[in-house]
Amino acid sequence: MEKGIDFCKRSSDAEPLYIEALEIAEQRLGANHPNTITYRENLEYLRRNRQP
């Protein structure tokens, strides 16, 4: 993510985009494609590091 963006405030905005990217990648590339795995890992990272 771009420097200076407040992760806590922007993570809720980003999550739907990560989900959409993952769904598209799974449909078009398959679940085990390296890019799909990267999208999945990015979404997991976002969720793990989100502040309550």
Residue pairs with C-beta under 8 A, 6 or more apart in sequence:
1 7
1 10
1 14
7 49
7 51
8 50
8 51
11 46
11 49
11 50
11 51
12 50
14 46
15 43
15 46
15 47
18 39
18 42
18 43
18 46
19 43
21 39
22 36
22 39
22 40
22 43
25 33
25 35
25 36
25 39
26 36
29 35
29 36
30 36
